[in-house]
Amino acid sequence: MRVPGFLRSFYFYVGVSFLVWMLVFDANDFVKQYDMYAKLQELQADRKYYLDNIETVKKERAELLSSPELLEKFARENYIMKRPSEDVFILVPHQDSN
């Protein structure tokens, strides 16, 4: 049986062992590279979400600051603010103990 010439080469074995080392044993092997790539994609998606959210908040802020009535409504609904002569009652739904 005849063995191909490249299998008898010292450089072939050095090359294969280098590839195995880089793919499996190195600190930046393929598994780590894939994990880092997945984390990068996740962070880029989060960044896009937050940038879009910032634009929405800026629009709402500009709208609120342009109208005192809207600002008062926002403060009453979200921060339960009131005028000095008013009383605020917060209704909490009753939960059964069943």
N, CA, C and O of each residue as an XYZ file, in Angstrom:
392
protein
N       0.850     -1.167      0.000
C       0.000      0.000      0.000
C       0.905      1.242      0.000
O       1.873      1.332      0.755
N       0.560      2.171     -0.854
C       1.387      3.363     -1.016
C       0.801      4.505     -0.193
O      -0.396      4.774     -0.287
N       1.622      5.184      0.615
C       1.225      6.319      1.440
C       1.498      7.587      0.649
O       2.594      7.752      0.111
N       0.499      8.508      0.565
C       0.726      9.748     -0.175
C       1.907     10.529      0.409
O       2.206     10.443      1.600
N       2.547     11.272     -0.442
C       3.759     11.991     -0.058
C       3.541     13.046      1.010
O       4.408     13.253      1.859
N       2.393     13.721      0.983
C       2.171     14.784      1.972
C       2.006     14.225      3.383
O       2.249     14.943      4.353
N       1.592     12.944      3.526
C       1.454     12.345      4.856
C       2.807     12.010      5.468
O       2.894     11.796      6.677
N       3.845     11.961      4.678
C       5.181     11.674      5.187
C       5.967     12.954      5.482
O       7.121     12.903      5.907
N       5.331     14.086      5.252
C       6.034     15.358      5.402
C       5.984     15.853      6.850
O       4.947     15.786      7.511
N       7.122     16.346      7.320
C       7.220     16.930      8.643
C       6.342     18.175      8.738
O       5.729     18.417      9.778
N       6.273     18.951      7.691
C       5.509     20.194      7.678
C       3.999     19.937      7.768
O       3.261     20.738      8.342
N       3.559     18.836      7.210
C       2.140     18.458      7.318
C       1.770     18.220      8.781
O       0.743     18.712      9.249
N       2.599     17.470      9.504
C       2.310     17.180     10.904
C       2.406     18.429     11.773
O       1.623     18.604     12.706
N       3.350     19.279     11.469
C       3.462     20.536     12.210
C       2.236     21.404     11.939
O       1.687     22.008     12.861
N       1.805     21.468     10.686
C       0.625     22.254     10.332
C      -0.642     21.741     10.993
O      -1.439     22.527     11.506
N      -0.834     20.421     10.984
C      -2.017     19.816     11.607
C      -1.993     20.044     13.114
O      -3.016     20.385     13.708
N      -0.836     19.857     13.731
C      -0.768     20.076     15.175
C      -0.998     21.551     15.514
O      -1.609     21.855     16.539
N      -0.523     22.465     14.676
C      -0.789     23.894     14.894
C      -2.285     24.184     14.805
O      -2.826     24.902     15.646
N      -2.955     23.635     13.797
C      -4.403     23.846     13.659
C      -5.161     23.270     14.851
O      -6.076     23.911     15.369
N      -4.793     22.073     15.290
C      -5.458     21.470     16.450
C      -5.238     22.344     17.670
O      -6.171     22.589     18.435
N      -4.021     22.813     17.857
C      -3.727     23.679     19.006
C      -4.581     24.943     18.954
O      -5.172     25.327     19.964
N      -4.655     25.592     17.798
C      -5.393     26.846     17.674
C      -6.910     26.633     17.801
O      -7.610     27.496     18.331
N      -7.413     25.508     17.326
C      -8.857     25.264     17.357
C      -9.346     24.753     18.709
O     -10.497     24.991     19.074
N      -8.500     24.061     19.452
C      -8.966     23.394     20.671
C      -8.318     23.945     21.939
O      -9.025     24.242     22.902
N      -7.018     24.085     21.963
C      -6.309     24.361     23.206
C      -5.990     25.828     23.450
O      -5.675     26.203     24.579
N      -6.061     26.643     22.453
C      -5.673     28.043     22.594
C      -6.687     28.806     23.448
O      -7.838     28.384     23.567
N      -6.265     29.926     24.043
C      -7.146     30.735     24.892
C      -8.267     31.375     24.076
O      -9.322     31.691     24.626
N      -8.060     31.566     22.797
C      -9.085     32.149     21.917
C      -9.569     31.126     20.903
O      -9.589     31.396     19.702
N      -9.960     29.950     21.387
C     -10.424     28.905     20.485
C     -11.783     29.245     19.882
O     -12.368     30.283     20.193
N     -12.275     28.372     19.028
C     -13.514     28.643     18.317
C     -14.712     28.792     19.243
O     -15.588     29.616     18.978
N     -14.772     28.030     20.305
C     -15.901     28.118     21.235
C     -15.932     29.504     21.875
O     -16.986     30.132     21.965
N     -14.779     29.968     22.313
C     -14.703     31.291     22.934
C     -15.023     32.384     21.915
O     -15.714     33.351     22.237
N     -14.527     32.235     20.694
C     -14.806     33.213     19.650
C     -16.306     33.275     19.354
O     -16.859     34.360     19.174
N     -16.967     32.108     19.304
C     -18.413     32.079     19.053
C     -19.175     32.733     20.203
O     -20.117     33.488     19.966
N     -18.781     32.452     21.442
C     -19.442     33.065     22.594
C     -19.288     34.583     22.578
O     -20.231     35.320     22.865
N     -18.083     35.035     22.237
C     -17.854     36.480     22.183
C     -18.657     37.121     21.048
O     -19.152     38.238     21.200
N     -18.790     36.436     19.925
C     -19.581     36.949     18.811
C     -21.064     37.027     19.194
O     -21.738     38.005     18.871
N     -21.567     36.001     19.878
C     -22.966     36.006     20.316
C     -23.209     37.138     21.308
O     -24.241     37.805     21.240
N     -22.282     37.359     22.218
C     -22.403     38.453     23.187
C     -22.383     39.808     22.473
O     -23.131     40.713     22.843
N     -21.531     39.951     21.453
C     -21.480     41.182     20.672
C     -22.821     41.446     19.984
O     -23.304     42.579     19.983
N     -23.413     40.421     19.408
C     -24.709     40.588     18.749
C     -25.783     41.001     19.749
O     -26.623     41.851     19.453
N     -25.752     40.396     20.933
C     -26.718     40.740     21.972
C     -26.543     42.198     22.418
O     -27.525     42.922     22.582
N     -25.308     42.616     22.609
C     -25.048     43.991     23.036
C     -25.424     44.995     21.949
O     -25.902     46.086     22.260
N     -25.219     44.649     20.693
C     -25.614     45.547     19.614
C     -27.138     45.669     19.540
O     -27.658     46.750     19.261
N     -27.851     44.578     19.787
C     -29.311     44.637     19.807
C     -29.787     45.503     20.975
O     -30.711     46.301     20.820
N     -29.159     45.347     22.139
C     -29.506     46.185     23.292
C     -29.231     47.656     22.995
O     -30.024     48.525     23.356
N     -28.115     47.930     22.341
C     -27.763     49.314     22.011
C     -28.815     49.925     21.088
O     -29.229     51.068     21.279
N     -29.240     49.164     20.096
C     -30.256     49.659     19.166
C     -31.565     49.936     19.907
O     -32.213     50.956     19.670
N     -31.951     49.027     20.803
C     -33.176     49.209     21.581
C     -33.096     50.489     22.403
O     -34.035     51.285     22.410
N     -31.974     50.688     23.097
C     -31.844     51.862     23.954
C     -31.766     53.157     23.160
O     -32.293     54.180     23.596
N     -31.117     53.129     22.005
C     -31.079     54.337     21.171
C     -32.474     54.697     20.673
O     -32.839     55.873     20.645
N     -33.258     53.692     20.280
C     -34.642     53.954     19.865
C     -35.461     54.479     21.037
O     -36.274     55.388     20.876
N     -35.246     53.908     22.202
C     -35.971     54.327     23.395
C     -35.602     55.765     23.779
O     -36.462     56.524     24.226
N     -34.357     56.135     23.610
C     -33.925     57.506     23.905
C     -34.658     58.489     22.999
O     -35.093     59.547     23.456
N     -34.797     58.153     21.732
C     -35.506     59.035     20.807
C     -36.967     59.204     21.227
O     -37.501     60.312     21.174
N     -37.606     58.130     21.636
C     -38.997     58.196     22.081
C     -39.126     59.074     23.319
O     -40.043     59.891     23.411
N     -38.219     58.909     24.262
C     -38.263     59.697     25.495
C     -38.016     61.175     25.198
O     -38.646     62.041     25.804
N     -37.115     61.463     24.280
C     -36.855     62.858     23.922
C     -38.096     63.512     23.321
O     -38.408     64.664     23.622
N     -38.801     62.769     22.472
C     -40.034     63.308     21.877
C     -41.090     63.560     22.951
O     -41.740     64.605     22.960
N     -41.256     62.593     23.857
C     -42.241     62.761     24.936
C     -41.869     63.926     25.843
O     -42.740     64.676     26.284
N     -40.595     64.076     26.119
C     -40.138     65.170     26.979
C     -40.410     66.516     26.332
O     -40.893     67.440     26.988
N     -40.102     66.629     25.052
C     -40.350     67.884     24.351
C     -41.839     68.207     24.331
O     -42.233     69.365     24.469
N     -42.654     67.191     24.161
C     -44.111     67.381     24.158
C     -44.604     67.816     25.536
O     -45.445     68.709     25.641
N     -44.087     67.191     26.588
C     -44.511     67.535     27.947
C     -44.086     68.950     28.328
O     -44.855     69.682     28.951
N     -42.885     69.331     27.962
C     -42.395     70.653     28.335
C     -43.056     71.770     27.543
O     -42.980     72.936     27.932
N     -43.700     71.429     26.442
C     -44.343     72.457     25.621
C     -45.730     72.823     26.147
O     -46.250     73.889     25.818
N     -46.325     71.967     26.948
C     -47.696     72.210     27.409
C     -47.789     71.996     28.918
O     -47.534     70.889     29.390
N     -48.148     73.028     29.687
C     -48.294     72.870     31.147
C     -49.405     71.889     31.527
O     -49.302     71.201     32.543
N     -50.461     71.820     30.721
C     -51.556     70.891     31.029
C     -51.079     69.437     30.920
O     -51.400     68.606     31.771
N     -50.325     69.144     29.884
C     -49.808     67.780     29.737
C     -48.807     67.443     30.833
O     -48.762     66.310     31.311
N     -48.014     68.415     31.227
C     -47.048     68.202     32.295
C     -47.763     67.906     33.615
O     -47.350     67.018     34.360
N     -48.810     68.632     33.897
C     -49.579     68.394     35.121
C     -50.241     67.023     35.082
O     -50.239     66.304     36.081
N     -50.806     66.657     33.936
C     -51.451     65.349     33.797
C     -50.428     64.229     34.000
O     -50.704     63.244     34.685
N     -49.260     64.386     33.405
C     -48.199     63.383     33.556
C     -47.776     63.249     35.017
O     -47.623     62.135     35.519
N     -47.587     64.372     35.695
C     -47.175     64.344     37.096
C     -48.239     63.704     37.975
O     -47.911     62.951     38.892
N     -49.487     63.988     37.711
C     -50.564     63.395     38.508
C     -50.650     61.884     38.296
O     -50.827     61.133     39.255
N     -50.528     61.438     37.052
C     -50.689     60.010     36.764
C     -49.486     59.185     37.188
O     -49.650     58.094     37.734
N     -48.293     59.680     36.950
C     -47.109     58.854     37.177
C     -46.476     59.053     38.544
O     -45.892     58.118     39.093
N     -46.577     60.223     39.092
C     -45.913     60.501     40.366
C     -46.883     60.800     41.498
O     -46.471     61.177     42.595
N     -48.166     60.633     41.230
C     -49.230     60.817     42.213
C     -49.057     62.163     42.921
O     -49.125     62.242     44.148
N     -48.835     63.201     42.147
C     -48.716     64.546     42.706
C     -50.103     65.168     42.783
O     -51.023     64.761     42.075
N     -50.234     66.153     43.647
C     -51.536     66.790     43.847
C     -51.334     68.257     44.157
O     -50.230     68.714     44.455
N     -52.433     68.973     44.075
C     -52.420     70.370     44.500
C     -52.566     70.404     46.022
O     -53.039     69.432     46.611
N     -52.172     71.497     46.663
C     -52.237     71.546     48.144
C     -53.638     71.357     48.704
O     -53.780     70.844     49.814
N     -54.662     71.747     47.988
C     -56.018     71.647     48.533
C     -56.706     70.328     48.181
O     -57.882     70.157     48.506
N     -56.024     69.401     47.536
C     -56.650     68.153     47.097
C     -56.209     66.980     47.980
O     -55.158     67.016     48.620
N     -57.042     65.948     47.989
C     -56.689     64.679     48.612
C     -56.594     63.635     47.511
O     -57.394     63.633     46.576
N     -55.623     62.758     47.624
C     -55.421     61.712     46.616
C     -55.737     60.373     47.252
O     -55.232     60.050     48.327
N     -56.572     59.601     46.587
C     -56.923     58.257     47.035
C     -56.423     57.278     45.986
O     -56.733     57.408     44.802
N     -55.654     56.307     46.426
C     -55.141     55.273     45.530
C     -55.949     54.013     45.776
O     -55.984     53.496     46.893
N     -56.595     53.525     44.738
C     -57.417     52.323     44.845
C     -56.609     51.115     44.414
O     -56.104     51.052     43.293
N     -56.494     50.157     45.323
C     -55.779     48.931     45.038
C     -56.794     47.812     44.926
O     -57.623     47.651     45.821
N     -56.757     47.036     43.859
C     -57.742     45.942     43.721
C     -57.575     44.892     44.824
O     -56.460     44.548     45.218
N     -58.694     44.406     45.296
C     -58.703     43.400     46.362
C     -58.299     42.043     45.777
O     -58.808     41.633     44.734
N     -57.383     41.356     46.456
C     -56.945     40.029     46.005
C     -57.484     38.978     46.958
O     -57.351     39.090     48.177
N     -58.093     37.958     46.377
C     -58.605     36.860     47.201
C     -57.448     36.009     47.706
O     -56.416     35.882     47.046
N     -57.637     35.430     48.882
C     -56.585     34.591     49.479
C     -56.716     33.145     49.061
O     -56.058     32.285     49.647
N     -57.534     32.842     48.076
C     -57.722     31.448     47.621
C     -56.558     30.951     46.865
O     -56.557     29.804     46.417
